[in-house]
Amino acid sequence: MSASGGARPKIDPELVGFGTVVKRCREAASLKQGQLADLVNVARSYISHVECGRTKCRRDFAERVDNVLDAGGEVVQAWDDLLEQIKQVRYPTHFVAFPKAEASADQLRVYEHYLVYGLFQTEAYARVLLVDDDAVATRMRRQELLFRKPPPMISVVMEESVLYRQVGSKEVMREQLEYLIEIALREGIFLQIVRTAYHRGVRASFHIATQSDRSEVAYVVKATGGEVTRDPSELAKMSKVMHTLSAQALNTEDSRTFIRKVIEERWT
């Protein structure tokens, strides 16, 4: 479908992280997109597309932008980091399409009913679950987005059974639950515990990544692995389920209190 037919350009989540750095450096230099475009001799729309992840620029363009913005190598480093991440990060085949969306999302909504959410796992907990050092390193690299500036807003509902399900030793579980309390105190992270019960519409764990243009990608856990979907009807169902779960779960403060109680009663 042509642009005149109303089709929206697709945003490639793989490039949004780089575009975010360009935008931040441009704004730090107090330049508008058109002004930067004039300085690097491209159309304003090209700057817009780079910042939104709609186009892949060359490294020499990143160098020109870095020089113009006096970014001290930050833009070039972001470009190099992106390529390195693409080359190094390894994921299970059923998951491979989702981390790109996760890494560039400005909002993540998650329901977990069996294990601690991957971005909130300690290395010791992850090491029990994963088969080799490379897989553990990959999971730890995923967690770097928690320290991104600005970080995404993350809303997680975990079933209480996750807190009782032993993964590794008691020491591993205690460290993991203590870390959940710590991370739940960070700005922009909302962790809720929902009691183990029947919740209408809930079939499996799922993750929803929302991009800056409000497009969404979801990963749904299946018995044989999982699947990634952009289907609007499926996303609408998951959003409805997420609202229901959040309403039925303990609030964030009571959830932290509940986790402390489980630590004291089960893992001390």
SULBELWO-V246166 format. One record per residue. PHI is phi in radians with two decimals (999 if undefined). PSI is psi as a letter, one per 40 degrees, with the letter a starting at -180 (* if undefined). OMEGA is omega as a letter, one per 20 degrees, with the letter a starting at -180 (999 if undefined). Layout:
# SULBELWO-V246166
PHI_PSI_OMEGA ; PHI_PSI_OMEGA
This chain:
# SULBELWO-V246166
999_h_a ; -1.36_i_r ; -1.06_d_r ; -1.17_e_r ; -1.48_e_r ; 1.72_e_a ; -1.24_h_r ; -1.61_h_r ; -1.05_h_a ; -1.41_h_r ; -1.65_h_r ; -1.58_h_a ; -1.00_d_a ; -1.09_d_a ; -1.79_e_a ; -1.13_d_r ; -1.03_d_r ; -1.12_d_r ; -1.04_d_r ; -1.11_d_r ; -1.15_d_r ; -1.02_d_a ; -1.09_d_a ; -1.10_d_r ; -1.19_d_r ; -1.10_d_a ; -1.17_d_r ; -1.13_d_r ; -1.52_e_r ; 1.03_f_r ; -1.98_i_r ; -1.50_i_a ; -1.01_d_a ; -1.11_d_r ; -1.18_d_r ; -1.12_d_r ; -1.02_d_r ; -1.10_d_a ; -1.22_d_r ; -1.87_e_r ; 1.08_f_r ; -2.35_i_r ; -1.29_i_r ; -1.01_d_a ; -1.09_d_r ; -1.18_d_r ; -1.06_d_r ; -1.04_d_a ; -1.18_d_r ; -1.12_d_a ; -1.15_d_a ; -1.61_e_a ; 1.38_f_a ; -1.65_e_r ; -2.60_i_r ; -1.82_h_a ; -1.60_i_r ; -1.51_i_a ; -1.14_d_a ; -1.14_d_r ; -1.18_d_r ; -1.04_d_r ; -1.15_d_r ; -1.11_d_r ; -1.10_d_r ; -1.04_d_a ; -1.15_d_a ; -1.10_d_a ; -1.50_e_a ; 0.92_f_a ; -1.51_e_r ; 1.13_f_r ; 1.57_e_a ; -1.15_d_a ; -1.18_d_r ; -1.11_d_r ; -1.09_d_r ; -1.09_d_r ; -1.14_d_r ; -1.14_d_r ; -1.08_d_r ; -1.07_d_r ; -1.14_d_a ; -1.14_d_r ; -1.11_d_r ; -1.07_d_a ; -1.32_d_a ; -1.66_d_a ; -1.24_h_a ; -2.13_h_a ; -2.31_i_r ; -0.98_i_a ; -0.94_d_a ; -1.24_e_a ; -1.94_e_a ; -1.01_d_a ; -1.37_e_a ; -1.49_d_a ; -0.98_d_r ; -1.09_d_r ; -1.20_d_r ; -1.08_d_a ; -1.17_d_a ; -1.80_e_a ; -1.25_i_r ; -1.80_e_r ; -2.60_h_r ; -2.18_h_r ; -2.16_h_a ; -2.42_h_r ; -2.14_h_r ; -2.20_h_a ; -2.01_e_a ; -2.19_d_a ; -2.30_i_r ; -1.06_h_r ; -0.90_h_a ; -0.93_d_a ; -1.22_e_a ; -1.85_e_a ; -1.39_i_r ; -1.32_i_r ; -1.12_d_a ; -1.14_d_r ; -1.14_d_a ; -1.11_d_a ; -1.15_d_r ; -1.21_d_a ; -1.44_d_a ; -1.75_i_a ; -1.50_d_a ; -2.66_i_a ; -1.11_d_r ; -1.11_d_r ; -1.14_d_r ; -1.12_d_r ; -1.07_d_r ; -1.09_d_r ; -1.12_d_r ; -1.14_d_r ; -1.16_d_r ; -0.99_d_a ; -1.26_e_r ; -1.07_d_a ; -1.17_e_r ; -1.14_d_a ; -1.86_e_r ; -1.14_i_r ; -2.02_h_i ; -1.39_i_r ; -1.34_i_r ; -1.28_i_r ; -1.41_h_a ; -2.16_h_r ; -2.02_h_a ; -2.20_h_r ; -1.97_h_r ; -2.07_h_r ; -1.23_i_a ; -1.03_d_a ; -1.05_d_r ; -1.04_d_a ; -1.26_d_a ; -1.70_e_a ; -1.32_h_a ; -1.31_h_r ; -2.13_h_a ; 1.41_a_a ; -1.47_i_r ; -1.06_d_a ; -1.13_d_r ; -1.09_d_a ; -1.17_d_r ; -1.10_d_r ; -1.07_d_a ; -1.11_d_a ; -1.22_d_r ; -1.12_d_r ; -1.18_d_r ; -1.04_d_r ; -1.11_d_a ; -1.07_d_a ; -1.24_d_a ; -1.23_e_r ; -1.55_e_a ; -1.30_i_r ; -1.11_h_r ; 1.53_e_r ; -1.97_h_a ; -2.18_h_a ; -1.92_h_r ; -2.18_i_r ; -1.86_h_r ; -1.94_h_a ; -1.13_i_r ; -1.22_h_a ; -2.94_i_r ; -1.38_h_r ; -2.12_h_a ; -0.99_h_r ; 1.53_e_a ; -1.48_h_a ; -2.04_d_a ; -2.86_i_r ; -1.14_i_r ; -2.69_i_r ; -2.22_h_r ; -2.13_h_r ; -1.89_h_a ; -1.84_h_a ; -1.54_i_a ; -1.11_d_r ; -1.57_e_r ; 1.30_e_r ; -1.25_i_a ; -2.35_i_r ; -2.32_h_a ; -2.19_i_r ; -2.07_h_a ; -2.01_h_a ; -1.31_h_r ; -2.11_i_a ; -1.06_d_a ; -1.74_e_r ; 2.56_c_a ; 2.78_i_r ; -2.58_i_r ; -1.80_h_a ; -2.43_i_r ; -2.07_e_a ; -1.11_h_a ; -1.01_d_a ; -1.19_d_r ; -1.17_d_r ; -1.13_d_r ; -1.12_d_r ; -1.10_d_a ; -1.15_d_r ; -1.10_d_r ; -1.11_d_r ; -1.09_d_a ; -1.10_d_r ; -1.09_d_a ; -1.10_d_a ; -1.09_d_a ; -1.09_d_r ; -1.21_d_a ; -1.56_e_a ; -1.41_i_r ; -1.13_i_r ; -1.20_i_a ; -1.10_d_a ; -1.18_d_r ; -1.15_d_r ; -1.15_d_r ; -1.13_d_r ; -1.09_d_r ; -1.13_d_r ; -1.10_d_r ; -1.04_d_r ; -1.09_d_r ; -1.13_d_r ; -1.01_d_a ; -1.20_d_a ; -1.48_d_a ; -2.02_d_a ; -2.02_e_r ; -1.69_*_999
